[in-house]
Amino acid sequence: MNQEIRANLLRVIDEDGKQIGVLSKEEALRLANEKDLDLVEISPEAKPPVVKIVDWGKFNYQKTKSLQKNKKSNKILEIKQIRLGLKISDNDLQIKVKKSLKFLETGHKVKFIIIYKGREQAHKELGFKLAEKIINIFGADVGIDQNPILAGRQLSFVLKNNKKISTNNKESI
C-alpha cells in the first residue's frame, strides 16, 4: 500500500475500475494523493504489478464483509451416527430410519453402527444382512459412501443423500 509498493512501473486502475495505464510509482502516488485516496497493490505477481486507487478503509471493510459472507454460506457437513443392536425389532428399525432420513434431508451423512453383543459375534453374517436391509429400505435416493466394514464388535457403513428424498418414499417406510 502506498509507499510500501516496490515496483517502479505499475498498471494503474482508478476508483471507478477504469484502466489508466502503465505509470511510474511516483505518478501513481501523485494521482492517489490528488484524490485523497490510497494506492493499493491488487495483483503483485502480474507484470507490471496491478495497483488500484481506492479508499483503503472502505476497500478493507468490503473485503472482510465478503469473506464473512463466504464463510457463512459454507455449510459444515457432519456425520450423524445411528447405533443399532443386531436384535432390533422392525418398528424400532423404522424409527431409526425415519430419524436418519431427517439427517439426510438436511445434507448430513449418516453412519450406521451395528453392535455385536456376546454370542452374536459367532453370526457376523446377520449384521451384513441387517445392513443390506437398511440400504434397501432407502432405495436409490441414498448412496453408499462407505460399504459395510466389520471392525471388532461393530459393523459400520455410511450413507449419503444422492438427491432430494421424495415424500412418497417416507410413506412407504
N, C-alpha and C positions, 0 to 999 in steps of 0.2 A: 504494500500500500504506500502511495506517495513516494517518499524519499527512499524507501526500502527496496524499490524496484531496481534491479542491477543492469538490465539490458539497456543499450544506448538507443536502438531503434525499436519502436513499438507500433503495433497496429492498434489504432485508437477507435473506440466506439463511443458515441456521445450518449447522454442520458435518455434519449428517445429511441436508442437502438440502431441509429444510422451510423454507417462506417464513415469516419472522417478520412482515414487513410493511414499510411505509414509515416510517422513523425518521430522526431528525436525525443528523448526523455524530457529535455528542458521545455520544448514546445508543448508537449502533452501536459506537463505540470503547470505551465503558464495558463493553458486553456482551462484546466480544472480550477485553478485559483481564481480566474476571472469570474467563474460561475459559482464560486464559494462551495465547490464540491470536491470530492476526493478522487484520486486516480487509483483504481483497484485492479490488480492483476487477475484476470479471469482464467486464462489458459497459458501458464508459464512454459509448457512444453512445445508450443507452436513456434514456428519460425516465420517472422518475428513474433515475440510473445504478444498476446492479445490483452489489452487493458481497456477498462471501461470507466467513463466519468460518471460517478454516482454519488449519492449521499450515503456515506458509509453506515451510519446508524440505521437508516431505512433499509438498505441492502442487507445488512446483517440480520435485522428483525424479520424480513421476509424469508430469508434463508432458514432461520431457525423455525419459523412457523411452518414452512413446507416440510422440514424434517420431522416435526411433531405430527403433522397430518399423515405423512407416510408411515410413521411408527404406529399411529393409532389404527390405520387401515389394515396393517398386517395382523392377521388373526393367528394366534398361537394355538396350534393343534395339540391336543392331549390324547394320550392313550388311556381310555377308561377300562377298568378291569371288572369282569364278571366272574365270580368264583362259583363253581358247581361241585356237587358231590356226584359220585357215579350212580347212586341210587335215587336221583332226583325224580319226583313224580312229574307227570305230563303237565298238570296245572301249574306247578312251580316253574317248570321249564318255560311255559308260555309267558309267565310274568317276567322272567329274566329276559326273554326275547323281546317283549314289548319295551322293557326298560332300555335294552341295548339299541332298539330302533330309534328311540328318542335321542340317544347319543349320536348315532349315525346320521340322523337328520340334521343335527347341528354341526356336522362336519368333523366330529371326532372319530378316531379309530377305536375299536373295541377289542380288548384282549380277553378271550375266554380261557379260564384256567379250570381244568377238571382235576380234582384232588382224589388220589387213591388212598384209601384207609385200610389198614390191616391186611386181610387176606385178599382184598380186591387187587392187589399187585400181581397176583397169580393170573388174573384175567385182564391183561392190558388191552386186548382187542375190544373189550366192551367200551373203553374210553374212546377209541377211534371210531366205533360205531355211533356213539353219542355225538362226537364232533361232526361226523358226516350228517347226522340227523339235523343238527343245528344249522349247518351250512345249507342243507336242502330246504329248511324252513324259510330262509331268507330269499332263496332263489337267485335270479340273475341280477337283481338290483344291488347286491352286495358282492364285492370281490374279496378274494382271499389275499391278504397282504403277507401273511406268514402261514405256511402249511402247518398242520398239527405236528408238534415235536414233543417227544417224551423225554423229560429231564427229571430223574429221580422219582418222586412220588407225584409229579404233576405232568399233565398233558396240556400244552398251551397252543393256541393259534390266534391270529389277529385278523379281524375283518375290517374292511373299509367300504365307504359308500361309493359305488360306481356312478350312480345317477340319482336323480330325485326319486325318493321312495313314494310310490303311489299309495293312495288311501285304500285301494282295493286289496292290496297285499296285507294291510293291517287287519282288515276284517276277516281274512281267511286264517289268520294266526290265532 
